[in-house]
Amino acid sequence: MKKICLFATLFVFVILSSCKKEESFDESLIPGKWQTGTEFWVYEFGGLGHTWDTADDVTEDEAQSFTWEKSDTRLTVTHIGEMGEMIPKTYTITTLTNTTFAIKDEVTGRVTTYNRVE
């Protein structure tokens, strides 16, 4: 009987210690202008935005539009192509502060860190 109680106690301990609370980030920190290298992203309140890369000789006036939605630590960005096609990308937010925004591409695993410029 002691072995069963010991095993049950150990099992409960392992289960509880393996549970990880998912982080939560304040969505109101996302809207703004973010930059990494020559790439710029503008997130607007209401889930709209636009992005451009000056290395491709693209200006903000020529930026590609997108919509965005945050759920817990997941960020879904849906690019709107020139022909109106919707191209969704999903990321995990790893850092979100007033000055830093880091996201991990859920397909490639690549983490990109942006700095707020406005």
N, CA, C and O atoms as a printed pandas DataFrame, in Angstrom:
     atom_number atom_name residue_name chain_id  residue_number  x_coord  y_coord  z_coord
0              1         N          MET        A               1    0.824   -1.192    0.000
1              2        CA          MET        A               1    0.000    0.000    0.000
2              3         C          MET        A               1    0.869    1.256    0.000
3              4         O          MET        A               1    0.539    2.250   -0.647
4              5         N          LYS        A               2    2.001    1.200    0.745
5              6        CA          LYS        A               2    2.902    2.346    0.793
6              7         C          LYS        A               2    3.469    2.642   -0.592
7              8         O          LYS        A               2    3.623    3.801   -0.979
8              9         N          LYS        A               3    3.780    1.571   -1.338
9             10        CA          LYS        A               3    4.334    1.757   -2.678
10            11         C          LYS        A               3    3.326    2.437   -3.603
11            12         O          LYS        A               3    3.691    3.295   -4.406
12            13         N          ILE        A               4    2.071    2.050   -3.485
13            14        CA          ILE        A               4    1.025    2.658   -4.320
14            15         C          ILE        A               4    0.875    4.134   -3.988
15            16         O          ILE        A               4    0.773    4.964   -4.891
16            17         N          CYS        A               5    0.859    4.473   -2.693
17            18        CA          CYS        A               5    0.743    5.877   -2.273
18            19         C          CYS        A               5    1.958    6.674   -2.733
19            20         O          CYS        A               5    1.816    7.804   -3.201
20            21         N          LEU        A               6    3.137    6.101   -2.605
21            22        CA          LEU        A               6    4.355    6.769   -3.042
22            23         C          LEU        A               6    4.321    6.990   -4.542
23            24         O          LEU        A               6    4.644    8.080   -5.016
24            25         N          PHE        A               7    3.933    5.967   -5.297
25            26        CA          PHE        A               7    3.838    6.086   -6.749
26            27         C          PHE        A               7    2.810    7.147   -7.143
27            28         O          PHE        A               7    3.071    7.962   -8.028
28            29         N          ALA        A               8    1.652    7.142   -6.497
29            30        CA          ALA        A               8    0.601    8.114   -6.804
30            31         C          ALA        A               8    1.075    9.534   -6.499
31            32         O          ALA        A               8    0.824   10.454   -7.278
32            33         N          THR        A               9    1.754    9.714   -5.378
33            34        CA          THR        A               9    2.272   11.032   -5.009
34            35         C          THR        A               9    3.306   11.493   -6.025
35            36         O          THR        A               9    3.285   12.647   -6.454
36            37         N          LEU        A              10    4.196   10.612   -6.406
37            38        CA          LEU        A              10    5.220   10.936   -7.392
38            39         C          LEU        A              10    4.583   11.274   -8.736
39            40         O          LEU        A              10    5.005   12.222   -9.397
40            41         N          PHE        A              11    3.587   10.521   -9.140
41            42        CA          PHE        A              11    2.891   10.759  -10.400
42            43         C          PHE        A              11    2.238   12.145  -10.410
43            44         O          PHE        A              11    2.378   12.894  -11.377
44            45         N          VAL        A              12    1.531   12.481   -9.339
45            46        CA          VAL        A              12    0.877   13.794   -9.244
46            47         C          VAL        A              12    1.923   14.904   -9.277
47            48         O          VAL        A              12    1.712   15.917   -9.943
48            49         N          PHE        A              13    3.033   14.744   -8.584
49            50        CA          PHE        A              13    4.097   15.739   -8.575
50            51         C          PHE        A              13    4.652   15.971   -9.977
51            52         O          PHE        A              13    4.850   17.115  -10.388
52            53         N          VAL        A              14    4.901   14.894  -10.703
53            54        CA          VAL        A              14    5.449   14.996  -12.052
54            55         C          VAL        A              14    4.455   15.698  -12.977
55            56         O          VAL        A              14    4.841   16.565  -13.760
56            57         N          ILE        A              15    3.201   15.331  -12.888
57            58        CA          ILE        A              15    2.176   15.937  -13.732
58            59         C          ILE        A              15    2.061   17.433  -13.437
59            60         O          ILE        A              15    2.050   18.241  -14.365
60            61         N          LEU        A              16    1.977   17.807  -12.186
61            62        CA          LEU        A              16    1.835   19.222  -11.833
62            63         C          LEU        A              16    3.068   20.040  -12.159
63            64         O          LEU        A              16    2.950   21.198  -12.558
64            65         N          SER        A              17    4.234   19.467  -11.998
65            66        CA          SER        A              17    5.454   20.224  -12.279
66            67         C          SER        A              17    5.707   20.363  -13.780
67            68         O          SER        A              17    6.462   21.241  -14.197
68            69         N          SER        A              18    5.091   19.515  -14.590
69            70        CA          SER        A              18    5.287   19.605  -16.033
70            71         C          SER        A              18    4.317   20.587  -16.683
71            72         O          SER        A              18    4.494   20.944  -17.847
72            73         N          CYS        A              19    3.305   21.025  -15.956
73            74        CA          CYS        A              19    2.362   21.994  -16.496
74            75         C          CYS        A              19    3.043   23.357  -16.546
75            76         O          CYS        A              19    3.614   23.816  -15.557
76            77         N          LYS        A              20    2.976   23.989  -17.696
77            78        CA          LYS        A              20    3.612   25.281  -17.888
78            79         C          LYS        A              20    2.534   26.289  -18.239
79            80         O          LYS        A              20    1.764   26.088  -19.178
80            81         N          LYS        A              21    2.483   27.367  -17.483
81            82        CA          LYS        A              21    1.514   28.408  -17.764
82            83         C          LYS        A              21    1.996   29.206  -18.968
83            84         O          LYS        A              21    3.136   29.671  -18.993
84            85         N          GLU        A              22    1.137   29.364  -19.958
85            86        CA          GLU        A              22    1.494   30.104  -21.153
86            87         C          GLU        A              22    1.541   31.596  -20.837
87            88         O          GLU        A              22    0.684   32.122  -20.128
88            89         N          GLU        A              23    2.555   32.266  -21.374
89            90        CA          GLU        A              23    2.687   33.691  -21.147
90            91         C          GLU        A              23    1.551   34.440  -21.806
91            92         O          GLU        A              23    0.908   33.948  -22.733
92            93         N          SER        A              24    1.319   35.634  -21.311
93            94        CA          SER        A              24    0.319   36.502  -21.908
94            95         C          SER        A              24    0.979   37.847  -22.170
95            96         O          SER        A              24    1.747   38.338  -21.343
96            97         N          PHE        A              25    0.685   38.435  -23.306
97            98        CA          PHE        A              25    1.259   39.719  -23.675
98            99         C          PHE        A              25    0.143   40.728  -23.893
99           100         O          PHE        A              25   -0.937   40.383  -24.373
100          101         N          ASP        A              26    0.413   41.968  -23.539
101          102        CA          ASP        A              26   -0.557   43.052  -23.662
102          103         C          ASP        A              26   -0.693   43.461  -25.129
103          104         O          ASP        A              26    0.225   44.048  -25.701
104          105         N          GLU        A              27   -1.825   43.155  -25.725
105          106        CA          GLU        A              27   -2.068   43.445  -27.140
106          107         C          GLU        A              27   -1.945   44.931  -27.456
107          108         O          GLU        A              27   -1.604   45.292  -28.582
108          109         N          SER        A              28   -2.213   45.793  -26.491
109          110        CA          SER        A              28   -2.162   47.238  -26.747
110          111         C          SER        A              28   -0.733   47.724  -27.017
111          112         O          SER        A              28   -0.548   48.860  -27.452
112          113         N          LEU        A              29    0.280   46.881  -26.767
113          114        CA          LEU        A              29    1.666   47.243  -27.059
114          115         C          LEU        A              29    2.039   47.017  -28.524
115          116         O          LEU        A              29    3.068   47.517  -28.980
116          117         N          ILE        A              30    1.225   46.280  -29.256
117          118        CA          ILE        A              30    1.561   45.943  -30.642
118          119         C          ILE        A              30    1.431   47.129  -31.597
119          120         O          ILE        A              30    2.354   47.357  -32.380
120          121         N          PRO        A              31    0.339   47.896  -31.579
121          122        CA          PRO        A              31    0.227   48.984  -32.547
122          123         C          PRO        A              31    1.405   49.964  -32.470
123          124         O          PRO        A              31    1.821   50.395  -31.394
124          125         N          GLY        A              32    1.919   50.293  -33.655
125          126        CA          GLY        A              32    3.056   51.193  -33.774
126          127         C          GLY        A              32    3.898   50.807  -34.970
127          128         O          GLY        A              32    3.544   49.910  -35.735
128          129         N          LYS        A              33    5.019   51.497  -35.122
129          130        CA          LYS        A              33    5.934   51.230  -36.229
130          131         C          LYS        A              33    7.147   50.490  -35.686
131          132         O          LYS        A              33    7.815   50.957  -34.763
132          133         N          TRP        A              34    7.425   49.315  -36.277
133          134        CA          TRP        A              34    8.502   48.438  -35.823
134          135         C          TRP        A              34    9.497   48.226  -36.953
135          136         O          TRP        A              34    9.122   48.205  -38.125
136          137         N          GLN        A              35   10.787   48.066  -36.591
137          138        CA          GLN        A              35   11.829   47.907  -37.592
138          139         C          GLN        A              35   12.830   46.840  -37.190
139          140         O          GLN        A              35   13.186   46.702  -36.020
140          141         N          THR        A              36   13.277   46.086  -38.191
141          142        CA          THR        A              36   14.434   45.206  -38.056
142          143         C          THR        A              36   15.224   45.352  -39.346
143          144         O          THR        A              36   14.726   45.014  -40.420
144          145         N          GLY        A              37   16.437   45.846  -39.251
145          146        CA          GLY        A              37   17.239   46.097  -40.445
146          147         C          GLY        A              37   16.549   47.088  -41.362
147          148         O          GLY        A              37   16.259   48.216  -40.961
148          149         N          THR        A              38   16.284   46.667  -42.600
149          150        CA          THR        A              38   15.630   47.546  -43.581
150          151         C          THR        A              38   14.143   47.257  -43.714
151          152         O          THR        A              38   13.469   47.826  -44.573
152          153         N          GLU        A              39   13.632   46.374  -42.864
153          154        CA          GLU        A              39   12.229   45.939  -42.916
154          155         C          GLU        A              39   11.407   46.708  -41.882
155          156         O          GLU        A              39   11.797   46.820  -40.720
156          157         N          PHE        A              40   10.267   47.233  -42.322
157          158        CA          PHE        A              40    9.381   48.003  -41.444
158          159         C          PHE        A              40    7.993   47.368  -41.425
159          160         O          PHE        A              40    7.504   46.876  -42.442
160          161         N          TRP        A              41    7.369   47.390  -40.245
161          162        CA          TRP        A              41    6.013   46.900  -40.066
162          163         C          TRP        A              41    5.243   47.946  -39.267
163          164         O          TRP        A              41    5.702   48.394  -38.216
164          165         N          VAL        A              42    4.080   48.328  -39.763
165          166        CA          VAL        A              42    3.204   49.229  -39.024
166          167         C          VAL        A              42    1.947   48.449  -38.669
167          168         O          VAL        A              42    1.190   48.027  -39.543
168          169         N          TYR        A              43    1.737   48.265  -37.357
169          170        CA          TYR        A              43    0.528   47.617  -36.847
170          171         C          TYR        A              43   -0.390   48.723  -36.360
171          172         O          TYR        A              43    0.026   49.579  -35.580
172          173         N          GLU        A              44   -1.640   48.710  -36.818
173          174        CA          GLU        A              44   -2.619   49.718  -36.421
174          175         C          GLU        A              44   -3.632   49.084  -35.480
175          176         O          GLU        A              44   -3.862   47.876  -35.515
176          177         N          PHE        A              45   -4.236   49.921  -34.636
177          178        CA          PHE        A              45   -5.339   49.436  -33.822
178          179         C          PHE        A              45   -6.437   48.972  -34.763
179          180         O          PHE        A              45   -6.617   49.556  -35.832
180          181         N          GLY        A              46   -7.165   47.947  -34.392
181          182        CA          GLY        A              46   -8.234   47.434  -35.236
182          183         C          GLY        A              46   -7.791   46.303  -36.144
183          184         O          GLY        A              46   -8.587   45.801  -36.937
184          185         N          GLY        A              47   -6.519   45.890  -36.041
185          186        CA          GLY        A              47   -6.078   44.721  -36.774
186          187         C          GLY        A              47   -5.631   44.939  -38.200
187          188         O          GLY        A              47   -5.561   43.981  -38.970
188          189         N          LEU        A              48   -5.326   46.170  -38.577
189          190        CA          LEU        A              48   -4.816   46.434  -39.922
190          191         C          LEU        A              48   -3.343   46.797  -39.835
191          192         O          LEU        A              48   -2.836   47.086  -38.751
192          193         N          GLY        A              49   -2.649   46.784  -40.977
193          194        CA          GLY        A              49   -1.255   47.183  -40.993
194          195         C          GLY        A              49   -0.688   47.161  -42.385
195          196         O          GLY        A              49   -1.372   46.824  -43.352
196          197         N          HIS        A              50    0.586   47.529  -42.476
197          198        CA          HIS        A              50    1.291   47.477  -43.748
198          199         C          HIS        A              50    2.781   47.292  -43.482
199          200         O          HIS        A              50    3.287   47.659  -42.422
200          201         N          THR        A              51    3.473   46.716  -44.461
201          202        CA          THR        A              51    4.893   46.399  -44.322
202          203         C          THR        A              51    5.633   46.698  -45.616
203          204         O          THR        A              51    5.066   46.608  -46.705
204          205         N          TRP        A              52    6.924   47.059  -45.482
205          206        CA          TRP        A              52    7.765   47.307  -46.640
206          207         C          TRP        A              52    9.217   47.086  -46.243
207          208         O          TRP        A              52    9.562   47.059  -45.061
208          209         N          ASP        A              53   10.061   46.927  -47.265
209          210        CA          ASP        A              53   11.492   46.703  -47.052
210          211         C          ASP        A              53   12.247   47.658  -47.963
211          212         O          ASP        A              53   12.157   47.561  -49.187
212          213         N          THR        A              54   12.992   48.582  -47.363
213          214        CA          THR        A              54   13.720   49.565  -48.159
214          215         C          THR        A              54   14.839   48.919  -48.974
215          216         O          THR        A              54   15.289   49.507  -49.958
216          217         N          ALA        A              55   15.302   47.717  -48.589
217          218        CA          ALA        A              55   16.319   47.008  -49.376
218          219         C          ALA        A              55   15.767   46.594  -50.736
219          220         O          ALA        A              55   16.525   46.409  -51.689
220          221         N          ASP        A              56   14.451   46.449  -50.825
221          222        CA          ASP        A              56   13.793   46.117  -52.090
222          223         C          ASP        A              56   13.366   47.377  -52.836
223          224         O          ASP        A              56   12.613   47.310  -53.808
224          225         N          ASP        A              57   13.857   48.532  -52.367
225          226        CA          ASP        A              57   13.524   49.830  -52.965
226          227         C          ASP        A              57   12.015   50.088  -52.921
227          228         O          ASP        A              57   11.428   50.617  -53.865
228          229         N          VAL        A              58   11.408   49.698  -51.797
229          230        CA          VAL        A              58    9.974   49.900  -51.586
230          231         C          VAL        A              58    9.810   50.931  -50.471
231          232         O          VAL        A              58   10.472   50.851  -49.436
232          233         N          THR        A              59    8.930   51.891  -50.692
233          234        CA          THR        A              59    8.670   52.923  -49.689
234          235         C          THR        A              59    7.384   52.608  -48.939
235          236         O          THR        A              59    6.640   51.703  -49.317
236          237         N          GLU        A              60    7.130   53.357  -47.884
237          238        CA          GLU        A              60    5.904   53.135  -47.113
238          239         C          GLU        A              60    4.662   53.344  -47.967
239          240         O          GLU        A              60    3.655   52.664  -47.767
240          241         N          ASP        A              61    4.717   54.277  -48.918
241          242        CA          ASP        A              61    3.571   54.512  -49.801
242          243         C          ASP        A              61    3.256   53.303  -50.680
243          244         O          ASP        A              61    2.134   53.168  -51.166
244          245         N          GLU        A              62    4.247   52.415  -50.889
245          246        CA          GLU        A              62    4.083   51.234  -51.729
246          247         C          GLU        A              62    3.936   49.957  -50.902
247          248         O          GLU        A              62    3.996   48.854  -51.446
248          249         N          ALA        A              63    3.745   50.102  -49.601
249          250        CA          ALA        A              63    3.749   48.975  -48.673
250          251         C          ALA        A              63    2.643   47.964  -48.965
251          252         O          ALA        A              63    1.600   48.296  -49.528
252          253         N          GLN        A              64    2.908   46.706  -48.558
253          254        CA          GLN        A              64    1.919   45.634  -48.680
254          255         C          GLN        A              64    1.022   45.662  -47.447
255          256         O          GLN        A              64    1.506   45.737  -46.318
256          257         N          SER        A              65   -0.271   45.604  -47.670
257          258        CA          SER        A              65   -1.235   45.613  -46.571
258          259         C          SER        A              65   -1.351   44.231  -45.940
259          260         O          SER        A              65   -1.107   43.209  -46.581
260          261         N          PHE        A              66   -1.730   44.233  -44.662
261          262        CA          PHE        A              66   -2.003   42.977  -43.966
262          263         C          PHE        A              66   -3.018   43.226  -42.863
263          264         O          PHE        A              66   -3.263   44.363  -42.458
264          265         N          THR        A              67   -3.598   42.140  -42.392
265          266        CA          THR        A              67   -4.427   42.194  -41.188
266          267         C          THR        A              67   -3.700   41.381  -40.135
267          268         O          THR        A              67   -2.899   40.505  -40.461
268          269         N          TRP        A              68   -3.978   41.668  -38.875
269          270        CA          TRP        A              68   -3.334   40.907  -37.801
270          271         C          TRP        A              68   -4.326   40.653  -36.680
271          272         O          TRP        A              68   -5.271   41.408  -36.450
272          273         N          GLU        A              69   -4.058   39.540  -35.990
273          274        CA          GLU        A              69   -4.907   39.133  -34.876
274          275         C          GLU        A              69   -4.033   38.429  -33.842
275          276         O          GLU        A              69   -3.210   37.583  -34.191
276          277         N          LYS        A              70   -4.213   38.780  -32.581
277          278        CA          LYS        A              70   -3.461   38.162  -31.491
278          279         C          LYS        A              70   -4.405   37.326  -30.644
279          280         O          LYS        A              70   -5.516   37.753  -30.329
280          281         N          SER        A              71   -3.954   36.131  -30.278
281          282        CA          SER        A              71   -4.691   35.265  -29.370
282          283         C          SER        A              71   -3.665   34.616  -28.445
283          284         O          SER        A              71   -2.858   33.799  -28.888
284          285         N          ASP        A              72   -3.695   34.974  -27.172
285          286        CA          ASP        A              72   -2.691   34.512  -26.203
286          287         C          ASP        A              72   -1.305   34.910  -26.707
287          288         O          ASP        A              72   -1.013   36.100  -26.821
288          289         N          THR        A              73   -0.444   33.930  -27.011
289          290        CA          THR        A              73    0.896   34.247  -27.516
290          291         C          THR        A              73    0.989   34.082  -29.028
291          292         O          THR        A              73    2.066   34.236  -29.603
292          293         N          ARG        A              74   -0.119   33.773  -29.668
293          294        CA          ARG        A              74   -0.127   33.555  -31.117
294          295         C          ARG        A              74   -0.493   34.848  -31.845
295          296         O          ARG        A              74   -1.449   35.537  -31.488
296          297         N          LEU        A              75    0.297   35.155  -32.876
297          298        CA          LEU        A              75    0.037   36.300  -33.739
298          299         C          LEU        A              75   -0.177   35.765  -35.146
299          300         O          LEU        A              75    0.694   35.091  -35.696
300          301         N          THR        A              76   -1.325   36.062  -35.727
301          302        CA          THR        A              76   -1.600   35.659  -37.103
302          303         C          THR        A              76   -1.612   36.912  -37.963
303          304         O          THR        A              76   -2.392   37.836  -37.734
304          305         N          VAL        A              77   -0.736   36.924  -38.952
305          306        CA          VAL        A              77   -0.637   38.036  -39.895
306          307         C          VAL        A              77   -1.084   37.497  -41.244
307          308         O          VAL        A              77   -0.537   36.512  -41.740
308          309         N          THR        A              78   -2.085   38.149  -41.838
309          310        CA          THR        A              78   -2.584   37.732  -43.144
310          311         C          THR        A              78   -2.260   38.820  -44.155
311          312         O          THR        A              78   -2.864   39.892  -44.153
312          313         N          HIS        A              79   -1.296   38.525  -45.016
313          314        CA          HIS        A              79   -0.889   39.473  -46.055
314          315         C          HIS        A              79   -1.958   39.516  -47.133
315          316         O          HIS        A              79   -2.570   38.501  -47.466
316          317         N          ILE        A              80   -2.170   40.702  -47.667
317          318        CA          ILE        A              80   -3.145   40.886  -48.735
318          319         C          ILE        A              80   -2.358   41.166  -50.010
319          320         O          ILE        A              80   -1.775   42.239  -50.168
320          321         N          GLY        A              81   -2.346   40.195  -50.915
321          322        CA          GLY        A              81   -1.568   40.297  -52.147
322          323         C          GLY        A              81   -2.156   41.293  -53.124
323          324         O          GLY        A              81   -3.263   41.798  -52.940
324          325         N          GLU        A              82   -1.384   41.565  -54.172
325          326        CA          GLU        A              82   -1.795   42.542  -55.192
326          327         C          GLU        A              82   -3.082   42.142  -55.900
327          328         O          GLU        A              82   -3.822   43.002  -56.378
328          329         N          MET        A              83   -3.353   40.841  -55.970
329          330        CA          MET        A              83   -4.563   40.357  -56.633
330          331         C          MET        A              83   -5.674   40.078  -55.626
331          332         O          MET        A              83   -6.693   39.478  -55.969
332          333         N          GLY        A              84   -5.471   40.524  -54.355
333          334        CA          GLY        A              84   -6.474   40.333  -53.322
334          335         C          GLY        A              84   -6.371   39.002  -52.594
335          336         O          GLY        A              84   -7.189   38.711  -51.722
336          337         N          GLU        A              85   -5.376   38.189  -52.940
337          338        CA          GLU        A              85   -5.229   36.885  -52.286
338          339         C          GLU        A              85   -4.783   37.079  -50.833
339          340         O          GLU        A              85   -4.050   38.014  -50.512
340          341         N          MET        A              86   -5.240   36.178  -49.972
341          342        CA          MET        A              86   -4.925   36.228  -48.549
342          343         C          MET        A              86   -3.846   35.195  -48.256
343          344         O          MET        A              86   -4.000   34.018  -48.582
344          345         N          ILE        A              87   -2.745   35.642  -47.635
345          346        CA          ILE        A              87   -1.614   34.765  -47.341
346          347         C          ILE        A              87   -1.344   34.811  -45.838
347          348         O          ILE        A              87   -0.680   35.729  -45.358
348          349         N          PRO        A              88   -1.856   33.821  -45.085
349          350        CA          PRO        A              88   -1.687   33.848  -43.624
350          351         C          PRO        A              88   -0.316   33.319  -43.181
351          352         O          PRO        A              88    0.223   32.383  -43.772
352          353         N          LYS        A              89    0.229   33.933  -42.142
353          354        CA          LYS        A              89    1.460   33.482  -41.484
354          355         C          LYS        A              89    1.179   33.496  -39.988
355          356         O          LYS        A              89    0.540   34.414  -39.474
356          357         N          THR        A              90    1.661   32.477  -39.299
357          358        CA          THR        A              90    1.417   32.374  -37.864
358          359         C          THR        A              90    2.735   32.418  -37.109
359          360         O          THR        A              90    3.709   31.768  -37.487
360          361         N          TYR        A              91    2.745   33.203  -36.029
361          362        CA          TYR        A              91    3.935   33.400  -35.215
362          363         C          TYR        A              91    3.587   33.192  -33.738
363          364         O          TYR        A              91    2.426   33.282  -33.340
364          365         N          THR        A              92    4.607   32.915  -32.947
365          366        CA          THR        A              92    4.482   32.904  -31.502
366          367         C          THR        A              92    5.224   34.127  -30.983
367          368         O          THR        A              92    6.396   34.328  -31.300
368          369         N          ILE        A              93    4.545   34.936  -30.190
369          370        CA          ILE        A              93    5.196   36.105  -29.607
370          371         C          ILE        A              93    6.107   35.620  -28.487
371          372         O          ILE        A              93    5.663   34.919  -27.578
372          373         N          THR        A              94    7.385   35.997  -28.556
373          374        CA          THR        A              94    8.332   35.605  -27.513
374          375         C          THR        A              94    8.680   36.771  -26.602
375          376         O          THR        A              94    9.018   36.568  -25.436
376          377         N          THR        A              95    8.601   37.999  -27.125
377          378        CA          THR        A              95    8.873   39.202  -26.344
378          379         C          THR        A              95    7.967   40.311  -26.850
379          380         O          THR        A              95    7.800   40.477  -28.059
380          381         N          LEU        A              96    7.383   41.068  -25.936
381          382        CA          LEU        A              96    6.588   42.226  -26.316
382          383         C          LEU        A              96    6.657   43.250  -25.194
383          384         O          LEU        A              96    6.075   43.072  -24.124
384          385         N          THR        A              97    7.391   44.333  -25.471
385          386        CA          THR        A              97    7.498   45.442  -24.524
386          387         C          THR        A              97    7.224   46.726  -25.293
387          388         O          THR        A              97    6.884   46.683  -26.475
388          389         N          ASN        A              98    7.367   47.853  -24.637
389          390        CA          ASN        A              98    7.188   49.138  -25.322
390          391         C          ASN        A              98    8.204   49.352  -26.428
391          392         O          ASN        A              98    7.944   50.103  -27.368
392          393         N          THR        A              99    9.364   48.700  -26.332
393          394        CA          THR        A              99   10.443   48.948  -27.283
394          395         C          THR        A              99   10.852   47.737  -28.112
395          396         O          THR        A              99   11.513   47.902  -29.138
396          397         N          THR        A             100   10.484   46.529  -27.704
397          398        CA          THR        A             100   10.936   45.313  -28.381
398          399         C          THR        A             100    9.765   44.371  -28.651
399          400         O          THR        A             100    8.900   44.164  -27.800
400          401         N          PHE        A             101    9.763   43.810  -29.852
401          402        CA          PHE        A             101    8.715   42.894  -30.294
402          403         C          PHE        A             101    9.412   41.744  -31.008
403          404         O          PHE        A             101    9.941   41.934  -32.103
404          405         N          ALA        A             102    9.422   40.557  -30.412
405          406        CA          ALA        A             102   10.062   39.396  -31.025
406          407         C          ALA        A             102    9.017   38.324  -31.292
407          408         O          ALA        A             102    8.188   38.014  -30.436
408          409         N          ILE        A             103    9.072   37.762  -32.498
409          410        CA          ILE        A             103    8.127   36.722  -32.893
410          411         C          ILE        A             103    8.881   35.544  -33.504
411          412         O          ILE        A             103    9.910   35.707  -34.160
412          413         N          LYS        A             104    8.334   34.353  -33.266
413          414        CA          LYS        A             104    8.927   33.123  -33.800
414          415         C          LYS        A             104    8.000   32.571  -34.873
415          416         O          LYS        A             104    6.828   32.301  -34.610
416          417         N          ASP        A             105    8.526   32.405  -36.081
417          418        CA          ASP        A             105    7.766   31.829  -37.186
418          419         C          ASP        A             105    7.449   30.375  -36.833
419          420         O          ASP        A             105    8.362   29.591  -36.572
420          421         N          GLU        A             106    6.175   30.010  -36.822
421          422        CA          GLU        A             106    5.781   28.664  -36.414
422          423         C          GLU        A             106    6.140   27.596  -37.432
423          424         O          GLU        A             106    6.113   26.408  -37.110
424          425         N          VAL        A             107    6.475   27.994  -38.656
425          426        CA          VAL        A             107    6.869   27.017  -39.674
426          427         C          VAL        A             107    8.380   26.810  -39.666
427          428         O          VAL        A             107    8.856   25.675  -39.626
428          429         N          THR        A             108    9.134   27.912  -39.705
429          430        CA          THR        A             108   10.589   27.809  -39.818
430          431         C          THR        A             108   11.303   27.796  -38.466
431          432         O          THR        A             108   12.440   27.334  -38.370
432          433         N          GLY        A             109   10.641   28.300  -37.422
433          434        CA          GLY        A             109   11.271   28.400  -36.109
434          435         C          GLY        A             109   12.167   29.623  -35.962
435          436         O          GLY        A             109   12.759   29.835  -34.903
436          437         N          ARG        A             110   12.270   30.414  -36.998
437          438        CA          ARG        A             110   13.123   31.613  -36.987
438          439         C          ARG        A             110   12.507   32.691  -36.101
439          440         O          ARG        A             110   11.322   33.001  -36.218
440          441         N          VAL        A             111   13.329   33.263  -35.210
441          442        CA          VAL        A             111   12.888   34.351  -34.348
442          443         C          VAL        A             111   13.391   35.665  -34.927
443          444         O          VAL        A             111   14.576   35.803  -35.232
444          445         N          THR        A             112   12.487   36.632  -35.077
445          446        CA          THR        A             112   12.841   37.956  -35.568
446          447         C          THR        A             112   12.501   38.964  -34.487
447          448         O          THR        A             112   11.411   38.929  -33.916
448          449         N          THR        A             113   13.436   39.864  -34.208
449          450        CA          THR        A             113   13.239   40.888  -33.184
450          451         C          THR        A             113   13.146   42.249  -33.845
451          452         O          THR        A             113   14.001   42.628  -34.645
452          453         N          TYR        A             114   12.096   42.975  -33.502
453          454        CA          TYR        A             114   11.847   44.310  -34.028
454          455         C          TYR        A             114   12.002   45.331  -32.902
455          456         O          TYR        A             114   11.773   45.031  -31.730
456          457         N          ASN        A             115   12.395   46.538  -33.287
457          458        CA          ASN        A             115   12.477   47.637  -32.336
458          459         C          ASN        A             115   11.470   48.700  -32.733
459          460         O          ASN        A             115   11.297   48.991  -33.916
460          461         N          ARG        A             116   10.804   49.282  -31.737
461          462        CA          ARG        A             116    9.821   50.320  -32.016
462          463         C          ARG        A             116   10.544   51.580  -32.500
463          464         O          ARG        A             116   11.518   52.020  -31.887
464          465         N          VAL        A             117   10.062   52.151  -33.596
465          466        CA          VAL        A             117   10.644   53.384  -34.119
466          467         C          VAL        A             117    9.662   54.547  -34.009
467          468         O          VAL        A             117   10.071   55.699  -34.152
468          469         N          GLU        A             118    8.427   54.292  -33.768
469          470        CA          GLU        A             118    7.413   55.344  -33.535
470          471         C          GLU        A             118    6.351   54.807  -32.626
471          472         O          GLU        A             118    5.402   55.519  -32.297
